């Protein structure tokens, strides 16, 4: 049995105009020590999916359907006291903005000690010793000095390492990292990703990495989920998705990477934009932006089909593969060569 299993998850937001479905039919699993990436444009539902695992959806949002099984227990059914024993202890989260996570008026050491004492019955001295150990684990230079510093005295990359150290305080089984390299320069991004990969491999940690960057996913994760407008549209081994994407949207994301562009020309892009959740089109939500769309795409929501090693929610995948003898990833995607 997988460490984490999500079945038919649905999340809604109760608005004055009526409930809006932010996530629907979300199902995936994570094994112990496995690294999973969730990618998509802003608004695709990546962060909502991550927050749902720990039931961190703020009102008016709520989980309306589905199961979130962690070690056999349904997290969606736990009361706040029971969830407290899971959050931080068994599943930790790294948020995308360290300045919003760290308290600016408390030292790093005070925040780490407070986190430990909130979950365990240990002395302040013991908690400080563990905090020091975790700072060393994430390669913080002069960790004794950093414990007594305030967040504003540290660089962005140092703050993010401290956030990772806090996430590791109670030796969790899973870390959920929500855009952990936002606002960091490219060099620091690479260091943070290397650190997460090292920790997962050395400590057999499960990782769920939320990002819009397929380049980052290709370097860190083993499996990838691609989301669009609150649904999963493709999932499978990361290498296969990167090298042989089956869904036109996934290929559009790959073609939009800077390294896929032609020097001196505009970057490739997927035409159009993601529809608002209140105004999703009938059928496949991606069809207004897809060059392969046909009548069925405008009328029916596609079910998952197996294509290669991936599961793909697209009416046209089988036809495109049969026509060309290869996946649509090798055809000219709707984003290739687009100027805007």
C-alpha positions in Angstrom: 0.0 0.0 0.0 1.3 3.5 -0.9 2.2 5.9 1.9 -0.3 8.5 0.5 -3.3 7.8 -1.6 -5.7 10.4 -2.9 -9.0 9.2 -4.4 -11.5 11.3 -6.4 -10.7 14.5 -4.4 -13.0 17.4 -5.0 -12.6 20.9 -3.5 -15.1 23.7 -3.8 -15.3 27.4 -2.8 -18.6 28.7 -1.5 -19.1 32.0 -3.2 -22.1 34.3 -3.2 -22.8 33.4 -6.8 -22.8 29.7 -5.9 -20.2 27.0 -5.2 -17.2 26.9 -7.6 -15.3 23.7 -8.1 -11.5 24.3 -7.8 -10.5 20.6 -8.0 -12.3 17.6 -9.4 -11.5 13.9 -9.9 -8.0 14.2 -8.4 -6.5 10.8 -7.8 -2.8 9.9 -7.3 -0.5 8.1 -4.9 3.0 8.6 -3.3 5.2 5.8 -2.1 7.7 6.1 0.7 10.8 7.9 -0.6 9.2 8.8 -3.9 9.5 12.2 -5.5 6.4 13.5 -7.3 6.1 16.8 -9.2 2.8 18.7 -9.8 3.0 21.2 -12.6 0.8 23.6 -14.5 0.1 27.3 -15.1 -1.0 29.6 -12.3 -4.6 28.8 -11.4 -4.3 25.1 -12.5 -5.0 24.0 -8.9 -1.5 22.8 -7.9 -1.4 24.6 -4.5 -5.0 23.8 -3.7 -4.2 20.1 -4.2 -1.2 20.4 -1.9 -3.1 22.3 0.8 -5.9 19.8 0.7 -3.7 17.0 1.8 -3.2 18.6 5.2 -6.7 20.2 5.1 -5.3 23.7 5.0 -7.9 25.0 2.7 -9.3 28.2 4.2 -12.9 29.1 4.2 -14.9 29.5 2.0 -13.0 26.6 0.5 -13.8 23.0 1.6 -13.2 19.4 0.6 -16.5 18.3 -0.8 -15.7 14.8 -1.9 -13.0 12.1 -1.9 -10.4 10.4 0.4 -6.9 11.4 1.4 -5.4 8.2 2.9 -2.1 8.6 4.7 -0.8 5.4 6.3 -4.4 4.0 6.0 -6.1 7.0 7.8 -8.4 9.4 5.9 -7.0 12.9 6.6 -10.2 14.5 5.3 -12.1 12.9 8.2 -9.7 13.8 11.1 -10.6 16.5 13.7 -8.2 19.4 14.3 -6.5 17.7 17.2 -5.8 14.6 15.2 -4.6 16.6 12.2 -2.2 18.4 14.5 -0.5 15.1 15.1 0.0 14.7 11.4 1.0 18.3 10.4 4.7 18.8 11.0 5.1 15.4 12.6 4.4 13.1 9.7 3.9 15.6 6.8 5.6 18.9 6.6 5.1 21.8 4.2 7.6 24.3 2.7 5.8 27.4 1.5 6.9 29.5 -1.4 7.7 32.7 0.4 10.1 32.3 3.4 9.4 35.9 4.6 5.7 35.0 5.0 6.7 31.8 6.9 9.3 33.2 9.3 8.3 35.5 12.1 10.3 38.7 11.6 10.4 39.6 15.4 11.7 36.2 16.6 15.2 34.7 16.1 15.6 31.6 14.0 16.4 29.6 17.1 13.3 30.8 19.0 11.0 29.8 16.1 12.6 26.4 15.7 12.5 25.7 19.5 8.9 26.8 19.6 8.0 24.5 16.7 9.6 21.5 18.5 8.0 22.2 21.9 4.6 22.6 20.3 4.7 18.9 19.2 7.0 17.3 21.7 7.7 17.4 25.5 11.3 18.2 25.5 13.3 20.9 27.3 14.4 24.1 25.6 18.0 23.0 25.7 17.2 19.7 23.9 15.1 21.5 21.4 17.9 23.9 20.6 20.3 21.0 20.2 17.9 19.4 17.6 17.5 22.8 15.8 21.3 23.1 15.5 21.5 19.6 14.1 18.9 20.3 11.5 20.7 23.6 10.4 23.8 21.5 9.9 21.8 19.0 7.9 20.8 21.7 5.4 24.4 23.0 5.1 23.8 26.3 6.9 27.3 27.9 7.5 28.0 28.9 11.2 24.7 27.3 12.4 25.3 28.4 16.1 25.4 32.0 14.9 22.3 31.7 12.7 20.2 30.4 15.6 20.5 33.8 17.3 19.9 35.9 14.1 16.6 37.4 12.9 15.2 36.6 9.4 16.0 40.1 8.1 19.7 39.4 8.7 19.7 36.4 6.3 19.8 36.1 2.5 16.8 34.7 0.6 18.6 31.4 0.0 19.6 31.1 3.7 16.0 31.8 4.7 14.7 29.0 2.4 17.3 26.5 3.9 16.0 27.4 7.4 12.4 26.8 6.2 13.6 23.3 5.0 15.3 22.7 8.4 12.1 23.6 10.2 10.2 21.2 8.0 12.7 18.5 9.0 12.5 19.1 12.7 10.2 16.2 13.5 11.6 13.8 10.9 8.5 13.7 8.7 7.7 11.0 6.1 6.6 13.5 3.5 7.6 17.0 2.6 5.3 19.1 0.4 7.2 21.9 -1.3 5.0 24.6 -2.8 7.1 26.6 -5.3 10.2 26.5 -3.0 12.4 28.5 -5.2 10.1 31.5 -5.9 12.0 34.9 -6.0 15.4 33.2 -5.7 18.0 33.6 -8.4 18.9 30.8 -10.7 22.1 29.7 -8.8 20.3 29.6 -5.4 17.3 27.7 -7.0 19.7 25.0 -8.2 21.2 24.8 -4.7 17.8 24.4 -3.0 16.7 21.7 -5.5 20.0 19.8 -5.0 19.4 20.0 -1.2 15.9 18.7 -1.5 17.1 15.8 -3.7 19.9 15.0 -1.3 17.6 14.9 1.7 15.0 12.7 0.0 17.7 10.2 -1.1 19.5 10.1 2.2 16.5 10.0 4.5 14.0 8.2 2.3 11.6 11.2 2.4 8.6 11.4 0.1 8.5 14.7 -1.8 5.6 16.5 -3.5 7.1 19.4 -5.5 4.6 22.0 -6.7 6.0 24.1 -9.5 5.2 25.7 -12.9 8.8 24.9 -14.1 9.1 21.6 -16.0 12.9 22.2 -16.0 13.0 21.9 -12.2 10.7 18.9 -12.2 12.9 17.0 -14.7 15.9 17.4 -12.4 14.3 16.3 -9.1 11.2 14.1 -9.5 10.5 10.6 -10.5 6.9 11.0 -11.4 4.9 14.0 -12.7 1.3 15.1 -12.6 0.2 17.8 -15.1 -2.8 19.9 -14.1 -5.1 22.2 -16.0 -8.2 24.0 -14.8 -8.5 21.9 -11.6 -8.1 18.5 -13.3 -5.2 16.1 -13.9 -4.7 15.9 -17.6 -1.5 13.7 -17.7 0.6 11.7 -15.3 3.4 9.3 -15.5 7.2 8.9 -15.2 8.9 12.3 -15.4 11.4 11.2 -18.0 8.7 10.0 -20.3 6.6 13.1 -19.9 9.5 15.4 -20.6 10.9 13.4 -23.5 7.6 12.2 -25.0 4.7 14.3 -23.8 1.3 12.8 -24.8 -1.1 15.7 -24.1 -0.9 18.9 -26.3 -1.0 21.1 -23.2 2.0 19.3 -21.7 3.9 19.8 -24.9 2.9 23.4 -24.9 4.5 23.8 -21.5 7.7 22.1 -22.7 7.9 24.3 -25.8 7.5 27.4 -23.6 10.7 26.7 -21.8 13.3 29.3 -22.7 15.8 26.7 -24.0 13.2 25.6 -26.6 13.1 29.0 -28.2 15.1 30.3 -31.2 17.7 33.0 -30.4 16.5 36.4 -31.5 12.8 35.4 -31.7 10.0 35.6 -29.3 9.6 32.7 -26.8 7.0 30.0 -27.7 3.7 30.2 -25.8 0.4 28.5 -25.6 -2.2 30.7 -27.3 -4.9 32.1 -25.1 -5.2 31.7 -21.3 -6.7 29.3 -18.8 -10.4 29.9 -18.3 -11.8 31.1 -15.0 -13.2 28.3 -12.9 -16.6 29.9 -13.0 -16.6 29.8 -16.8 -15.1 26.5 -17.8 -16.1 25.4 -21.3 -18.0 22.2 -22.0 -16.0 19.1 -22.7 -12.2 19.4 -22.4 -11.3 22.6 -20.7 -8.2 23.0 -22.9 -10.0 22.7 -26.2 -10.3 26.5 -26.9 -6.5 26.6 -26.9 -5.8 23.3 -28.7 -5.0 23.0 -32.4 -6.1 19.3 -32.4 -9.6 19.9 -30.9 -12.6 18.3 -32.7 -16.3 18.0 -31.9 -15.9 15.4 -29.1 -13.4 17.7 -27.3 -16.1 20.4 -27.1 -18.8 18.1 -25.8 -17.3 15.4 -23.6 -14.8 15.5 -20.7 -12.0 13.0 -21.8 -11.4 10.0 -19.6 -7.9 8.7 -18.9 -6.3 6.4 -21.4 -3.0 4.7 -21.3 -0.5 6.0 -23.8 3.0 4.7 -23.5 3.9 4.8 -19.8 1.5 7.7 -19.1 -2.2 8.2 -18.3 -3.6 10.9 -20.5 -7.0 12.7 -20.5 -7.3 13.6 -24.2 -9.7 12.5 -26.9 -7.1 13.0 -29.6 -4.1 11.1 -28.3 -4.8 7.7 -29.8 -5.7 9.3 -33.2 -2.5 11.4 -33.3 -0.3 8.5 -32.3 -1.9 6.3 -35.0 -1.7 9.0 -37.7 2.0 9.8 -37.1 3.2 6.6 -35.6 4.5 8.7 -32.7 3.2 10.8 -29.9 1.9 14.4 -30.4 5.0 15.5 -28.5 6.9 15.0 -31.8 4.4 16.9 -33.9 4.3 20.6 -34.2 2.4 21.6 -31.1 -0.1 24.5 -31.0 2.5 26.6 -29.3 5.5 26.0 -31.6 6.6 29.1 -33.5 3.8 31.2 -32.0 4.6 34.9 -31.8 2.6 37.3 -29.6 
